[in-house]
Amino acid sequence: CTEQLVSKAIPYVLLPDNTILGTNYNISSKKIGDTINTLKNRQNPDGSFALWPTGTDHSTDKGNAELTAYVVHFLSMARQNGFSVPDTMLGRAIDFLREFAGTTITTPEHAHAIAYAIYVLTTNGYVTTSYIDKFQEYADKNISHWESEISGVYIGASFQIMRQSDRAQELIQQYKLSKHSSFKYMSAYSNNVSDDATYLYILNTLFNTPITYTGNAITGYINRGNYDAFTSAKIVMGLNGAATDNSAPSSVKILYNDTPLDTHNESNILIAQVPTPAETLDLECLSCTHDAPLYYALVTQGFATTASDESNGIEISRTYYDENGNRIASAKLGDIVTVKITCFITTVVFLRFIMMLLHKTLCIDVNSAKCRRMRSSFRSKWH
C-alpha cells in the first residue's frame, strides 16, 4: 500500500549514504525516484493520495488526509535533502491539506489528523496560525490534556517553525516519553512507539535538543523484533542523529558463541562478520553509558546453501522434476521445475500426536525465494 511504499523509502531519504545499510546516493536516488513515480499514479484528482493503486479514496476521510500528510512529509524531506520532487505533484497535495486543515473538526481523531496536516503545511512555509486557532478552540473543549499528546507536539513544532518560541516550548515540554515498553495502538498513523519517535525527531531537528534518552516504548519495540513499516520508519526518523559521538568505541567486543570476533573499522563504524549458525551473539562495551549508548545493527543476507539434518520425529526431503516429470539435479534460469516436499514420520510412538500436528504445520522451502511460483502449482495431498 501507499503507506508502506513511503515508509520503506524514508530511510533512503534520511540515510542516503550509509555503510551499515549498504546505501549510496545513487541507490537512494533510484529508490526515492521509483517511489515518487509510483505515488504519481496514486494521486487523486483533488491532490490527495489513494491507499491502493486502484480506486479513489474518499477525500473527506481523516485516514486519507493523514496518509496524504505522511506522503507530503516524505516528499518535503526528500526535497530538503537534495532529491528531485515534482512541483506540481507536491503543490496539489499541499492544496488538498490546506483545504482539509480548514474543515470543521467533529471528532478527536479528526483533530489529530488536522494537527498533523498543520505541522506538514508549516514545514512547507505556510503560516498556519488561523488553522491552529480553530484546532485549539476545539481541543480545549473536547480533548483532555491534548497538550501532552502527539497533537501538542505537532502544534508546538509549528509554533517553533513560525518563530513563536515561547508558545512552542510551552507545548513541547508537556509531552513525556512512554514509561512502559508495551505497544499501544491508537490508529493506523499513531501508536505510542511512533509518537515517541516523532517527538524525538522534532526535538532533534527543530529544537536542537540532543537525544540522550529514547524511552521504554521504542526500546521494547526494537527488542521484540516484530516490526511494521510505518512504526519502523518513524523510529528511523527519531533515532537518526541520536548518536552525538559517531566514532566507533574502542572498548567494544563482539562475542560469537562466547568467542571474540575480529572487527574492522569502516568510516567510524565497527564491523564484524558473524559465522552461521550462531546460537548466541553478545556485545560488550565498557565505555558505554546511559548518556552515551551503543547503537548497532544486525544484517542478514542470503539463504543457507547446505542442508542439515534436524529430527523431532519428522524428516523432510525435497526432490526436483522437470516439466516432463523427470527427476533432475539442476536447472537453467526460466525452466519450469516441480518441487516435491515430503514429510516422513520416523517415531511410531508419537504417530498420532504428530499426525495431529501435521494438520497445523507449515513447511517453508527457503530456496523457493529464488523461484517464481506458477499459478495453481500448490496442492495439498496428505498420505
Protein Blocks (a to p, Z undefined) as FASTA:
>chain_A
ZZlmmmmmmmmmmmmbcfklopafklmmmmmmmmmmmmmmmccfkopacfbfgdcddfkb
mklmmmmmmmmmmmmmmmmnopacdfklmmmmmmmmmmmmmpccfbfklmmmmmmmmmmm
mmnopafklmmmmmmmmmmmmmghklmmmklmmmmmmmmmnopaklmmmmmmmpccdfbf
bdcdfbfmbcfklmmmmmmmmmmmmnopacfbgbjklmmmmmnopacfklmmmmmmmmgo
kamblcdcfkbccdeehiacddddeehiacdddddddfbdcdddfkbcfklccdddddde
djdfbdcdddehiacddddddfkopacfbdcehiacddddddddfblklmmmmmmmmmmc
ccddfklmmpccdehkaccddZZ
